[in-house]
Amino acid sequence: MKKILFVASEAVPFIKTGGLADVVGSLPKCFDKEYFDVRVMIPKYLCIKEELRNQMTYIDHFYMDYLGQNRYVGILQYVYDGITFYFIDNEEYYNGSKPYGDWYNDLEKFCFFSRAALSALPVIGFQPDVVHC
């Protein structure tokens, strides 16, 4: 069985600003589950609807050195329409009222997200054959 991980900044139904969310939220459902284990990882934004955030299950956390500081990385999970979604939590980066702000701060928080997503793989016990990002 091939394992595929979609890593993106947004995915329907959790957070949407454009077409990326539509693709990341719908494409994983198109894979034949007999041959593919497809999962998705996005940031856990505070602006995700509370009803969805309340259904997320805490998996684990760790600390990661990033820009000379020891930063918290939480991992939550929610299975939606048969697809496992993982959420990278760090309130310092993802506490705003919208997922994107100014490009300078976005650069730092999405570099953090990219590194945290890869660092979370051993913690969640998922070793993808393909990382789509």
Phi, psi and omega in degrees: 000130177278139179250128182233133176241122172270124177242118185211167180276347180201155179199135174290138011262010189278312181208135182215127170237344182193200186294333178304315181298322179296315181293311183293329179280337185250324184301318180303332180288344184276348180282144177288116184295344177288332184246343186227134171254102185251129180227164184230144176229127178222167174292152175267086180285145174294335182278002169293140181308137183303322181299327177283317179300323181292341180267355179286144179253130176293130178258304184187179173210164175206173177243140185231135175287123180214122182054040176078010179232152177275108187252139178289137173229107176266151178233123176239164184220148175208127177266121182231125181052038178081001180251132177277122175253134173250148181234127176269121185254130169199105187296334178298322183266329191242032184262004185281173181277355176210156186289332182240146178229243177268150188300327182295312179290325178297322179302313180294315184289329179276336168294317175302312181301315181300315180292318180296321180299314179292322179291336181282341185303313178294330181292320181273353178070036180237121180243092184289148172280328181227132172248115179261114184219000000 
